[in-house]
Amino acid sequence: MLRYALRNLLQNKARLAVSLGGVALAFTLIFSFDAIVEGAQRRLTAYMRESGADVFVSQAGVRNMHMATSTLPAAVVEELRGLPDVDSVTPILYLSNMVEVGEGRHAAYIIGLPADATMGGPWRIAAGKSIPGRGEAIIDRVVAEDAGVGIGDRVKVLGHEFIISGLAGGTANFTNSIAFVSFEDFAQLRGGPPVVSYVLVKVTPGAAPEAVAARLEASTPGTTAQTRDAFARAERALVNDMMTDVSSIMNLVGFMIGLAVMALTVYIATFSRRAEHGMLKAIGAGNVHLYVAVVAQALSIVVTGFLLGLVLTLLLTVVVPIALPNISLAISAPSMFKAVGVSLVIAALSAALPIRQIASLDPAVVFKGGAG
């Protein structure tokens, strides 16, 4: 029956190619949007993951950076520095604001870095300095190239002009980027009492970040201390919540396209061979055997379309960042498992209608020409 099912599908190679292409594109749509969301989440949490910090300390109740404000008294830095298992600390100032480059305005995370910062700076430098001095700024290379500016040109950050002293790589995504200025400049422009936004902590070798984070939070009232991974997860969860509705709609569209193409392909393949099915039933083949043939056809197309869609998406993860450097695509294990589940559902549903046709098939009618 399996050989019969495959031979049935291969009878019309042009139709099979079109069907496989449709299913592959449906899976590519599902994979691609998941990859875009995954890539965006990784870019938006890149600062946390690449900061070099083991623990992030913020204002009590603040567990992320996006759309958040954290303010801590400057004195907390020395308190944290003197606690057990703390190897080093780096305070930063943070604000979500606009960067004016050339004629354009770009949303950005603005980070104020101390001159002796050992953490929290750009993790990849394309050109220039890695730590900005007074009156200097480091912006993303893609943002600078889009605006036609470079090292030595001027950029406006926090409403003040700075000289571009460095170009960072990997700090831009499709919604915003990261710009770095000196801690002193940021504090002066911000005004008010001496404060910090976050304190990045490196624990001593061998110490468990989770235990140190719990100890830091208990020892410094008014703070929340999280490991780097926990901080990144909180940021990722916020971004995911913001994109859930759009993601669900796009996945539903891909599912419906795949189901429609799949169901039509299997139905036509089954209906066009009704005479053969009738002959098989007349010589003793049971409905179960024919059901196996139909399900085998559905699974063959779905599995092949799944693999083709995966290959196409992998190609997109390479090509898209080259053409659009501020966008990255990444295929995750949960996305793979979800696609496998969707493919099984599509295969089962697309085989349901042909199975009903076979169940009601009367061999006598077929031989009389009634099944045409």
C-alpha positions as CSV (number, residue, x, y, z in Angstrom):
1,M,0.0,0.0,0.0
2,L,2.9,2.4,0.7
3,R,4.3,1.8,-2.8
4,Y,0.9,2.3,-4.3
5,A,0.5,5.6,-2.4
6,L,3.8,6.9,-3.6
7,R,3.1,5.8,-7.2
8,N,-0.2,7.5,-7.0
9,L,1.4,10.8,-6.0
10,L,4.1,10.6,-8.7
11,Q,1.5,10.1,-11.5
12,N,1.4,13.8,-12.1
13,K,4.8,15.3,-11.3
14,A,3.9,18.8,-12.2
15,R,0.9,18.9,-9.8
16,L,3.1,17.2,-7.1
17,A,5.8,19.9,-7.6
18,V,3.2,22.7,-7.2
19,S,1.7,21.1,-4.2
20,L,5.1,20.6,-2.5
21,G,6.0,24.2,-3.3
22,G,2.8,25.4,-1.7
23,V,3.3,23.3,1.4
24,A,7.0,24.3,1.6
25,L,6.1,28.0,1.4
26,A,3.5,27.6,4.1
27,F,6.1,26.1,6.4
28,T,8.6,28.7,5.4
29,L,6.1,31.4,6.5
30,I,5.6,29.7,9.8
31,F,9.4,29.2,10.3
32,S,10.3,32.6,9.1
33,F,8.1,34.6,11.3
34,D,9.1,32.5,14.3
35,A,12.7,33.1,13.2
36,I,12.1,36.9,13.0
37,V,10.6,36.9,16.5
38,E,13.4,34.8,17.9
39,G,16.0,36.9,16.2
40,A,14.4,40.1,17.5
41,Q,14.3,38.8,21.0
42,R,17.9,37.8,20.9
43,R,18.9,41.2,19.6
44,L,16.8,43.0,22.2
45,T,18.4,40.9,25.0
46,A,21.9,41.0,23.5
47,Y,23.0,43.8,25.9
48,M,22.2,41.6,28.9
49,R,23.7,38.5,27.5
50,E,26.9,40.2,26.2
51,S,27.4,42.7,29.1
52,G,29.9,40.6,31.0
53,A,27.9,40.9,34.2
54,D,26.8,37.9,36.3
55,V,24.2,39.9,38.3
56,F,22.1,42.9,37.5
57,V,21.0,45.1,40.4
58,S,18.1,47.5,39.8
59,Q,15.5,49.5,41.7
60,A,13.2,47.3,43.7
61,G,10.5,45.8,41.4
62,V,12.3,46.7,38.1
63,R,13.2,43.4,36.4
64,N,14.0,44.5,32.8
65,M,15.2,47.5,30.7
66,H,12.7,47.9,27.9
67,M,10.1,50.5,28.8
68,A,11.4,50.5,32.3
69,T,13.0,53.2,34.6
70,S,15.4,52.3,37.4
71,T,16.9,54.7,39.9
72,L,19.3,53.8,42.7
73,P,21.2,56.1,45.0
74,A,24.9,56.3,44.0
75,A,25.9,55.2,47.5
76,V,24.6,51.7,46.7
77,V,27.6,51.1,44.4
78,E,30.1,51.1,47.3
79,E,27.7,49.0,49.4
80,L,27.6,46.3,46.7
81,R,31.4,46.5,46.2
82,G,32.0,45.6,49.8
83,L,29.8,42.5,49.9
84,P,31.2,38.9,49.9
85,D,31.7,37.2,46.6
86,V,31.6,40.4,44.6
87,D,34.6,40.6,42.4
88,S,33.8,44.0,40.6
89,V,30.9,46.4,40.0
90,T,30.2,48.8,37.2
91,P,27.3,51.4,37.6
92,I,25.6,52.6,34.5
93,L,23.0,55.2,33.7
94,Y,20.3,54.3,31.3
95,L,17.5,56.0,29.4
96,S,15.4,55.2,26.3
97,N,15.6,58.2,24.1
98,M,16.3,59.4,20.5
99,V,19.6,59.6,18.7
100,E,19.8,62.2,16.0
101,V,22.2,61.2,13.3
102,G,22.4,63.3,10.1
103,E,18.9,64.0,9.1
104,G,17.4,61.0,10.9
105,R,16.1,60.2,14.4
106,H,16.5,56.7,15.8
107,A,15.1,55.2,19.0
108,A,17.9,54.0,21.2
109,Y,18.9,52.7,24.6
110,I,21.3,55.4,25.9
111,I,24.0,53.9,28.2
112,G,26.2,56.1,30.4
113,L,29.5,54.3,31.0
114,P,32.2,55.1,33.6
115,A,35.7,55.6,32.2
116,D,36.9,52.5,34.1
117,A,34.0,50.3,33.1
118,T,34.8,46.6,33.0
119,M,31.3,45.6,32.0
120,G,28.3,47.0,30.1
121,G,30.1,48.5,27.1
122,P,29.8,47.5,23.5
123,W,30.8,43.9,23.0
124,R,31.9,44.3,19.4
125,I,33.7,47.3,18.0
126,A,33.8,47.9,14.3
127,A,36.0,51.0,14.5
128,G,37.3,53.5,17.1
129,K,37.1,53.4,20.9
130,S,35.3,50.9,23.1
131,I,34.7,53.3,26.0
132,P,33.6,56.9,25.2
133,G,35.4,59.8,26.8
134,R,33.9,63.2,27.8
135,G,32.0,64.7,24.8
136,E,32.2,61.4,22.9
137,A,29.6,58.8,21.8
138,I,29.7,55.3,20.4
139,I,26.8,54.4,18.1
140,D,25.9,51.3,16.0
141,R,27.8,50.9,12.7
142,V,24.6,50.2,10.8
143,V,22.9,53.4,12.1
144,A,26.1,55.4,11.2
145,E,26.2,53.9,7.7
146,D,22.6,54.6,7.0
147,A,23.1,58.3,8.0
148,G,26.4,58.6,6.1
149,V,28.5,59.5,9.2
150,G,31.6,58.0,10.8
151,I,34.3,58.5,13.3
152,G,34.8,62.2,14.0
153,D,31.3,63.3,12.9
154,R,28.7,64.6,15.3
155,V,25.6,63.0,16.7
156,K,23.0,64.4,19.0
157,V,22.2,62.3,22.1
158,L,20.0,63.4,25.0
159,G,19.6,66.7,23.1
160,H,23.4,67.4,23.2
161,E,26.0,67.1,20.5
162,F,28.7,64.4,20.8
163,I,31.6,63.5,18.6
164,I,31.4,59.9,17.3
165,S,34.5,58.1,18.7
166,G,33.5,54.5,18.1
167,L,31.2,52.3,16.0
168,A,29.7,49.2,17.6
169,G,28.5,46.1,15.9
170,G,25.4,44.0,16.7
171,T,23.7,46.7,18.8
172,A,20.9,47.6,16.4
173,N,17.7,45.8,15.7
174,F,14.6,46.7,13.7
175,T,13.1,48.8,16.5
176,N,16.1,50.6,18.1
177,S,19.8,50.5,18.8
178,I,22.2,51.2,21.7
179,A,24.3,54.4,22.0
180,F,27.0,54.8,24.7
181,V,28.2,58.1,26.2
182,S,30.4,58.8,29.3
183,F,28.8,58.4,32.7
184,E,29.8,62.0,33.6
185,D,28.2,63.5,30.5
186,F,25.0,61.5,31.1
187,A,24.8,62.6,34.7
188,Q,25.4,66.2,33.9
189,L,22.7,66.3,31.2
190,R,20.3,64.4,33.5
191,G,20.8,66.7,36.4
192,G,19.5,66.1,39.9
193,P,21.1,64.1,42.8
194,P,23.8,61.5,42.1
195,V,22.1,58.3,41.1
196,V,22.7,55.2,39.0
197,S,20.3,53.2,36.9
198,Y,21.7,49.7,37.2
199,V,24.7,48.2,38.8
200,L,26.4,45.3,36.9
201,V,28.2,42.8,39.2
202,K,30.9,40.3,38.4
203,V,31.0,37.6,41.1
204,T,34.2,36.0,42.3
205,P,35.3,32.8,40.5
206,G,33.5,29.8,41.8
207,A,30.6,31.7,43.4
208,A,27.1,30.9,42.3
209,P,25.4,33.9,40.7
210,E,22.0,32.9,42.0
211,A,23.2,32.8,45.6
212,V,25.1,36.0,45.2
213,A,22.1,37.7,43.7
214,A,19.9,36.6,46.6
215,R,22.5,37.9,49.1
216,L,22.9,41.2,47.4
217,E,19.1,41.9,47.3
218,A,18.8,40.9,51.0
219,S,21.8,43.1,52.0
220,T,20.7,46.3,50.1
221,P,17.1,47.3,50.7
222,G,15.3,48.9,47.9
223,T,17.0,46.8,45.2
224,T,16.2,43.9,43.0
225,A,19.1,41.6,42.1
226,Q,18.8,39.1,39.2
227,T,21.3,36.8,37.5
228,R,22.1,37.7,33.9
229,D,19.9,34.9,32.6
230,A,17.0,35.8,34.7
231,F,17.3,39.5,33.7
232,A,17.4,38.5,30.0
233,R,14.4,36.1,30.4
234,A,12.3,39.0,31.9
235,E,13.2,41.2,29.0
236,R,12.4,38.5,26.5
237,A,9.1,37.8,28.2
238,L,8.1,41.4,27.8
239,V,9.0,41.5,24.1
240,N,7.2,38.2,23.6
241,D,4.0,39.5,25.2
242,M,4.2,42.5,22.9
243,M,4.5,40.4,19.7
244,T,2.1,37.5,20.7
245,D,-0.9,38.7,18.8
246,V,1.0,39.3,15.5
247,S,2.8,36.1,15.9
248,S,-0.4,34.1,16.4
249,I,-2.0,35.7,13.3
250,M,0.9,35.0,11.1
251,N,1.2,31.4,12.3
252,L,-2.5,30.9,11.7
253,V,-2.2,32.2,8.2
254,G,0.7,29.8,7.5
255,F,-1.3,26.9,9.0
256,M,-4.4,27.7,6.9
257,I,-2.4,28.0,3.7
258,G,-0.6,24.7,4.4
259,L,-3.9,22.9,5.3
260,A,-5.6,24.2,2.1
261,V,-2.8,23.2,-0.2
262,M,-2.3,19.9,1.5
263,A,-6.0,19.0,1.6
264,L,-6.5,19.9,-2.1
265,T,-3.5,17.9,-3.2
266,V,-4.4,14.7,-1.3
267,Y,-8.0,15.0,-2.3
268,I,-7.3,15.4,-6.0
269,A,-4.7,12.6,-5.9
270,T,-7.3,10.3,-4.3
271,F,-10.3,11.4,-6.4
272,S,-8.4,11.0,-9.7
273,R,-7.6,7.4,-8.8
274,R,-11.1,6.4,-7.7
275,A,-11.2,3.7,-10.4
276,E,-8.1,2.1,-9.0
277,H,-9.4,2.3,-5.4
278,G,-12.7,0.7,-6.6
279,M,-10.7,-2.1,-8.3
280,L,-8.7,-2.7,-5.1
281,K,-11.9,-2.8,-3.1
282,A,-13.4,-5.2,-5.6
283,I,-10.5,-7.7,-5.3
284,G,-10.7,-7.6,-1.5
285,A,-8.7,-4.7,-0.3
286,G,-10.3,-3.3,2.8
287,N,-10.9,0.4,3.6
288,V,-8.1,0.2,6.2
289,H,-5.5,-0.5,3.5
290,L,-6.8,2.4,1.4
291,Y,-6.8,4.6,4.4
292,V,-3.1,3.8,5.0
293,A,-2.4,4.8,1.4
294,V,-4.2,8.2,1.8
295,V,-2.4,8.9,5.1
296,A,0.9,7.9,3.6
297,Q,0.3,10.4,0.7
298,A,-0.5,13.1,3.2
299,L,2.6,12.4,5.4
300,S,4.9,12.2,2.3
301,I,3.9,15.7,1.1
302,V,4.0,17.2,4.6
303,V,7.4,15.8,5.5
304,T,8.9,16.8,2.2
305,G,7.3,20.3,2.4
306,F,8.5,20.5,6.0
307,L,12.1,19.8,5.0
308,L,12.0,22.1,2.0
309,G,10.5,24.9,4.2
310,L,13.3,24.4,6.8
311,V,16.0,24.6,4.2
312,L,14.5,27.8,2.7
313,T,14.3,29.3,6.2
314,L,17.9,28.4,6.9
315,L,18.9,30.2,3.7
316,L,16.9,33.2,4.8
317,T,18.7,33.3,8.2
318,V,22.0,33.8,6.2
319,V,20.7,36.1,3.4
320,V,18.5,38.5,5.3
321,P,21.1,39.8,7.8
322,I,23.4,40.5,4.9
323,A,20.8,42.5,3.1
324,L,19.3,44.0,6.3
325,P,22.0,44.1,9.0
326,N,19.6,45.4,11.7
327,I,17.4,42.3,11.3
328,S,18.5,38.8,12.4
329,L,16.6,35.5,12.1
330,A,17.2,32.5,14.4
331,I,15.5,29.2,14.4
332,S,14.8,27.9,17.9
333,A,14.0,24.4,19.2
334,P,10.5,25.4,20.4
335,S,9.8,26.7,16.8
336,M,10.9,23.3,15.4
337,F,8.7,21.4,17.8
338,K,5.7,23.6,17.0
339,A,6.2,23.2,13.3
340,V,6.3,19.4,13.7
341,G,3.1,19.5,15.7
342,V,1.5,21.7,13.0
343,S,2.7,19.4,10.2
344,L,1.0,16.4,11.9
345,V,-2.2,18.2,12.3
346,I,-2.2,19.4,8.7
347,A,-1.5,15.8,7.5
348,A,-4.3,14.4,9.6
349,L,-6.9,17.0,8.6
350,S,-5.9,16.9,4.9
351,A,-6.4,13.1,4.8
352,A,-9.9,13.3,6.5
353,L,-11.9,14.2,3.4
354,P,-10.3,11.7,1.0
355,I,-10.9,9.0,3.6
356,R,-14.6,9.8,3.7
357,Q,-14.7,9.5,-0.1
358,I,-13.0,6.1,0.0
359,A,-15.3,4.8,2.7
360,S,-18.4,5.5,0.6
361,L,-16.8,4.2,-2.6
362,D,-18.9,1.5,-4.3
363,P,-16.9,-0.7,-6.7
364,A,-19.9,-1.5,-8.8
365,V,-20.6,2.2,-9.5
366,V,-17.0,2.7,-10.5
367,F,-17.1,-0.2,-13.0
368,K,-20.3,1.2,-14.5
369,G,-18.5,4.5,-15.1
370,G,-20.4,6.4,-12.4
371,A,-17.2,7.5,-10.6
372,G,-15.8,8.9,-13.8
